[in-house]
Amino acid sequence: MSLKGYEGRLYYNTGTTGSPVWSPVNTVRDVTLGQEANDIDDTSRTTNGWRSRIQGLKQWGCEFDMIYTPTNAAWEAIRAHFVAGTPAEILVMDQDITIDGAYGLRGFAEVTGFDKEEPLEDVQTNSTTFVGSSEPTYVVSSGGAVSPVAGS
């Protein structure tokens, strides 16, 4: 089954970590969830002249554009996290959280970019960057809540 890009959802937690209240970032446009690891060279004389690499430290983050709406609660919350330098707990889902079996990633992230763009032939937007500040959790939805994916 293929999912359309617009079916994905981005949320931020307005509750607590133990009792999250997932509020949608409802003016979001394009979202990119990035996950990567650096590589460590473990080449030795036993690798027969070939480089050998192993996975090193991992990192994750989320970049997205949202329509510039300073009266919107999500816009204001993200701006407040940026200004205060406090992490936000976010949830990036492949579908709405109310759909059982929706898959996603939950974690704390720092807002490291909050650029305002004013293109001549489009609406004003904020290009926003979240950088993960700890290990994320892969989650699946059931009954409008998320729980960790087994084995992740």
BAFI-3210 file (N, C-alpha, C; in Angstrom, 3 decimals, decimal comma, padded with zeros to 6 digits):
// residues 152
n [1|2|3|4|5|6|7|8|9|10|11|12|13|14|15|16|17|18|19|20|21|22|23|24|25|26|27|28|29|30|31|32|33|34|35|36|37|38|39|40|41|42|43|44|45|46|47|48|49|50|51|52|53|54|55|56|57|58|59|60|61|62|63|64|65|66|67|68|69|70|71|72|73|74|75|76|77|78|79|80|81|82|83|84|85|86|87|88|89|90|91|92|93|94|95|96|97|98|99|100|101|102|103|104|105|106|107|108|109|110|111|112|113|114|115|116|117|118|119|120|121|122|123|124|125|126|127|128|129|130|131|132|133|134|135|136|137|138|139|140|141|142|143|144|145|146|147|148|149|150|151|152]
n.u [000,846|000,648|001,356|000,144|001,901|000,591|-000,874|000,631|001,521|002,445|003,140|003,154|003,915|001,692|001,158|002,417|005,408|004,742|001,956|001,028|-000,288|-001,100|-000,781|-001,648|000,572|-000,836|-000,493|001,525|003,674|005,681|007,491|010,458|011,877|014,816|017,347|020,426|023,740|027,142|030,215|032,754|036,128|037,519|039,648|042,272|045,388|044,453|042,347|042,861|043,692|041,392|039,120|037,491|034,468|032,466|029,325|028,815|028,063|024,611|022,109|019,138|016,544|014,201|012,910|010,898|008,397|006,187|003,147|003,304|001,856|001,302|-000,747|-001,483|-001,623|000,251|002,325|003,107|003,937|006,157|007,829|008,206|009,665|011,973|012,912|013,270|015,067|014,462|013,804|011,437|008,871|008,254|006,246|006,317|004,349|003,216|000,610|-002,597|-002,827|-005,075|-005,628|-005,484|-002,509|-000,894|002,369|005,347|007,733|008,895|010,168|012,472|013,424|015,522|014,795|016,455|016,449|014,517|013,561|012,199|010,379|009,620|008,347|007,841|005,726|004,144|002,791|003,811|006,196|007,581|010,608|011,586|013,735|014,249|016,390|017,220|017,511|018,016|017,796|015,375|012,026|010,525|007,222|003,812|000,402|-002,647|-005,974|-005,862|-003,631|-000,068|002,347|005,472|007,197|007,553|010,697|012,238]
n.v [-001,176|002,115|005,254|008,551|011,662|013,802|012,495|012,059|013,106|015,660|016,194|017,894|017,702|018,741|018,004|015,976|013,934|011,393|011,442|012,196|014,789|014,983|017,446|018,669|019,982|021,933|023,601|022,721|021,945|020,542|017,798|016,432|013,674|012,918|010,464|009,301|007,859|008,192|006,981|004,754|004,180|001,102|-000,162|-002,451|-004,267|-006,740|-006,617|-007,021|-004,956|-003,547|-001,006|-000,971|-000,469|000,573|001,166|004,272|006,895|007,761|010,000|012,044|013,993|016,567|018,345|020,973|022,919|025,449|027,247|030,691|031,788|033,609|033,655|031,090|028,225|026,082|027,193|029,279|027,794|026,363|028,484|029,554|027,487|027,663|030,292|030,118|028,066|025,464|021,922|020,304|017,882|015,742|014,162|012,272|011,069|008,540|008,563|009,851|010,006|008,836|006,658|003,282|001,422|003,243|004,437|005,692|008,116|009,130|011,675|013,819|017,045|019,738|023,037|024,269|025,860|028,460|029,874|032,610|032,915|034,800|034,475|035,795|034,814|033,116|031,938|033,336|031,623|029,537|028,037|025,308|023,668|020,790|019,207|016,095|015,418|013,266|009,662|008,493|007,069|004,448|004,179|002,919|003,458|003,123|003,229|006,038|006,635|006,258|003,616|002,022|000,388|-003,059|-004,480|-002,301]
n.w [000,000|-000,920|000,509|000,406|000,324|001,625|003,528|005,755|009,110|011,461|014,803|018,002|021,476|023,911|026,390|028,988|029,119|030,081|029,912|027,145|025,022|021,882|019,662|016,497|013,993|012,121|009,927|008,426|005,667|003,401|004,736|006,033|007,405|008,811|009,233|010,226|010,271|011,245|009,766|010,816|010,407|010,368|009,237|008,728|008,540|008,027|006,285|003,656|001,853|001,436|002,432|005,562|007,173|009,949|011,565|013,185|015,454|015,677|014,389|014,336|012,818|011,860|009,196|008,023|006,315|007,285|007,080|007,555|010,341|012,845|014,744|015,174|017,251|017,129|015,585|017,301|019,555|018,568|017,824|020,386|021,633|020,105|020,715|023,518|023,671|024,374|024,397|022,246|022,340|019,765|017,234|014,431|011,997|009,663|008,947|010,084|013,633|014,678|013,150|013,340|013,465|012,190|011,593|013,114|014,445|017,568|019,652|021,512|020,479|019,454|018,406|015,863|013,681|012,304|010,030|008,230|005,281|002,403|-000,347|-003,635|-005,226|-003,630|-000,462|002,722|004,700|007,331|007,475|009,086|011,417|013,246|015,495|016,652|020,130|021,666|021,856|019,596|019,610|017,901|016,874|016,962|016,151|018,037|018,753|018,879|020,372|020,869|020,901|021,724|019,040|018,850|019,515|018,751]
ca.u [000,000|001,390|000,753|000,378|002,633|-000,292|-001,480|001,506|001,177|003,460|002,520|004,007|003,273|001,297|000,971|003,674|005,954|003,960|000,568|001,127|-001,429|-000,484|-001,436|-001,100|001,110|-001,809|-000,144|002,766|003,675|006,606|008,203|011,510|012,407|016,143|018,035|021,695|024,836|028,447|030,924|034,055|037,083|038,201|040,554|043,537|046,156|043,740|041,223|043,355|043,760|040,067|038,657|036,414|033,727|031,391|028,426|029,153|026,969|023,415|021,370|017,886|015,997|013,015|012,843|009,585|007,899|004,814|002,640|003,521|000,600|001,646|-001,885|-001,714|-001,028|001,436|003,376|003,566|004,657|007,463|008,613|008,569|010,766|013,173|013,375|013,706|016,118|014,007|013,413|010,028|008,648|007,515|005,790|006,202|003,584|002,933|-000,822|-003,187|-002,657|-006,321|-005,694|-004,753|-001,435|-000,031|003,734|006,063|008,902|008,636|011,389|012,740|014,257|015,777|014,491|017,715|016,207|013,151|013,718|010,975|010,535|008,583|008,472|006,998|004,533|003,637|002,524|004,950|006,375|008,744|011,369|011,912|014,604|014,355|017,504|016,973|018,412|018,177|017,354|013,928|011,297|009,644|005,915|002,660|-000,810|-003,792|-006,958|-005,501|-002,408|001,057|003,158|006,698|007,185|008,302|012,018|012,967]
ca.v [000,000|003,375|006,376|009,854|012,557|014,621|011,693|012,111|014,103|016,109|016,602|018,276|017,314|019,825|017,396|015,540|012,746|010,238|011,613|013,151|015,302|015,234|018,520|018,701|021,183|021,852|024,437|022,169|021,588|019,429|017,316|015,449|013,054|012,409|009,596|008,914|007,475|008,380|005,718|004,698|003,369|000,083|-000,846|-002,941|-005,065|-007,998|-006,403|-007,324|-003,779|-002,932|-000,280|-001,585|000,569|000,179|002,269|005,045|007,587|008,046|011,219|012,193|015,336|016,791|019,659|021,174|024,268|025,673|028,546|031,724|032,170|033,862|033,464|029,657|027,677|025,288|028,135|029,966|026,839|026,080|029,703|029,671|026,533|028,222|031,455|029,701|027,046|024,260|020,875|019,981|016,466|015,705|012,879|012,306|009,863|008,353|008,808|010,447|009,206|008,122|005,460|002,164|000,898|004,308|004,215|006,953|008,306|010,062|012,020|015,208|017,711|021,164|023,840|024,948|026,759|028,986|030,905|033,122|033,100|035,630|034,382|036,728|034,180|032,075|032,450|033,397|030,377|029,353|026,821|024,943|022,515|020,127|018,265|015,191|015,629|011,989|008,533|008,500|005,808|004,112|003,937|002,555|003,994|002,266|003,955|007,447|006,770|005,540|002,786|001,629|-000,766|-004,161|-004,740|-001,110]
ca.w [000,000|-000,987|001,222|-000,211|001,210|002,442|004,586|006,920|010,119|012,397|016,061|019,125|022,732|024,805|027,711|029,595|028,455|030,521|029,459|026,034|024,270|020,582|018,916|015,137|013,354|011,034|008,783|007,881|004,244|003,167|005,920|005,808|008,614|008,482|010,182|009,627|011,163|010,631|009,636|011,477|009,653|011,170|008,317|009,293|007,584|007,771|005,362|002,306|000,998|001,319|003,613|006,328|007,902|010,855|011,881|014,375|016,128|014,896|014,702|013,605|012,814|011,037|008,563|007,416|006,086|007,740|006,684|008,568|010,987|014,237|015,649|015,261|018,474|016,797|015,176|018,503|020,413|017,960|017,982|021,800|021,878|019,477|021,476|024,859|023,590|025,079|023,458|022,047|022,043|018,508|016,721|012,974|011,660|008,243|008,788|011,266|014,838|014,964|012,303|013,938|012,629|011,658|012,066|013,204|015,293|018,667|020,362|021,867|019,484|019,601|017,227|015,530|012,554|012,238|009,008|007,600|003,846|001,799|-001,807|-004,368|-005,781|-002,738|000,879|003,623|005,440|008,191|007,217|010,461|011,595|014,542|015,596|017,764|021,255|022,350|021,028|019,352|019,759|016,797|017,479|016,144|016,795|018,312|019,543|019,020|021,178|020,285|021,790|021,046|018,150|019,450|018,946|018,309]
c.u [000,891|000,623|001,105|001,065|001,732|-001,006|-000,638|001,094|002,384|002,737|003,582|003,215|002,974|001,007|002,324|004,182|005,138|002,511|000,551|-000,237|-000,835|-001,314|-000,823|-000,472|000,322|-001,528|001,138|002,585|004,581|007,378|009,257|012,009|013,729|016,708|019,326|022,687|026,146|029,133|032,304|034,936|037,760|039,109|041,827|044,268|045,464|042,588|041,657|043,324|042,420|039,747|037,540|035,771|032,700|030,560|028,853|027,922|025,827|022,841|020,096|017,443|014,832|013,086|011,475|009,328|006,499|004,419|002,787|002,177|000,862|000,488|-002,214|-000,970|000,242|002,597|003,967|004,371|006,055|008,373|009,088|009,702|012,065|013,752|013,948|014,861|015,754|013,594|011,899|009,933|007,764|007,199|005,585|005,555|003,338|001,457|-001,311|-003,080|-003,917|-006,483|-004,843|-003,716|-000,581|001,332|004,454|007,252|008,577|009,955|011,462|013,699|014,385|015,401|015,748|017,581|014,751|013,151|012,366|011,263|009,337|008,711|007,452|005,680|004,023|003,363|003,811|004,988|007,520|009,354|011,993|012,758|014,571|015,548|017,265|017,995|018,600|017,685|015,836|013,340|010,439|008,325|004,883|001,416|-001,872|-004,742|-006,612|-004,286|-001,300|001,775|004,381|006,506|008,040|009,646|012,769|013,683]
c.v [001,237|004,455|007,670|010,760|013,356|013,831|011,692|013,228|014,419|016,660|017,100|018,005|018,547|019,311|017,118|014,320|011,510|010,260|012,625|013,560|015,749|016,239|018,599|020,042|021,267|022,770|023,946|021,828|020,377|019,097|016,310|014,970|012,416|011,564|009,156|008,518|007,789|007,021|005,851|003,738|002,376|-000,792|-001,267|-003,734|-006,393|-007,843|-006,475|-006,131|-003,100|-002,174|-001,062|-000,485|-000,080|001,413|002,936|005,670|007,914|009,402|011,248|013,647|015,434|018,212|019,793|022,656|024,339|027,088|029,519|032,194|032,402|033,730|031,987|029,084|026,877|026,189|028,807|029,036|026,553|027,298|029,856|028,711|027,067|029,357|031,038|028,698|025,780|023,196|020,701|018,479|016,415|014,267|013,039|010,995|009,776|008,544|009,481|009,483|008,402|006,859|004,363|001,632|001,956|004,182|005,554|006,919|009,398|010,389|013,497|015,804|019,191|021,872|024,651|025,880|027,180|030,159|031,315|033,401|033,856|035,597|035,291|036,089|033,019|032,704|032,512|032,120|030,507|028,018|026,433|023,681|022,057|019,183|017,415|015,382|014,376|010,889|008,595|007,115|005,612|003,648|003,515|003,010|002,916|003,065|005,413|007,703|006,001|004,723|002,341|000,393|-001,854|-004,339|-003,515|-000,442]
c.w [000,000|-000,227|000,504|000,800|002,133|003,538|005,866|007,862|010,989|013,622|017,031|020,405|023,576|026,207|028,340|028,847|028,813|030,078|028,313|025,481|022,943|019,798|017,523|014,785|012,053|009,855|008,116|006,405|004,067|004,438|005,484|007,160|008,236|009,608|009,510|010,703|010,461|010,525|010,256|010,690|010,597|010,291|009,052|008,207|007,260|006,783|003,900|001,354|000,763|002,598|004,270|007,170|008,822|011,172|013,184|015,001|015,173|015,313|013,876|013,683|011,857|010,494|007,908|007,196|006,666|007,358|007,852|009,106|012,472|015,220|015,854|016,477|018,189|016,400|016,403|019,411|019,864|018,066|019,419|022,162|021,281|020,321|022,835|024,821|024,346|024,066|023,404|021,840|020,803|018,109|015,223|012,556|010,154|007,908|010,065|012,450|015,181|014,123|012,940|012,960|011,966|012,339|012,136|014,138|016,300|019,356|020,703|020,866|019,817|018,300|016,919|014,332|012,519|011,268|008,431|006,139|003,296|000,278|-002,502|-004,816|-004,941|-001,382|001,693|004,457|006,436|007,827|008,551|010,504|013,041|014,479|016,834|018,872|022,101|021,404|020,831|019,591|018,514|017,390|016,447|016,898|016,981|019,192|019,799|019,894|020,460|021,341|021,011|020,168|018,802|018,733|018,484|019,469]
res [m|s|l|k|g|y|e|g|r|l|y|y|n|t|g|t|t|g|s|p|v|w|s|p|v|n|t|v|r|d|v|t|l|g|q|e|a|n|d|i|d|d|t|s|r|t|t|n|g|w|r|s|r|i|q|g|l|k|q|w|g|c|e|f|d|m|i|y|t|p|t|n|a|a|w|e|a|i|r|a|h|f|v|a|g|t|p|a|e|i|l|v|m|d|q|d|i|t|i|d|g|a|y|g|l|r|g|f|a|e|v|t|g|f|d|k|e|e|p|l|e|d|v|q|t|n|s|t|t|f|v|g|s|s|e|p|t|y|v|v|s|s|g|g|a|v|s|p|v|a|g|s]
***
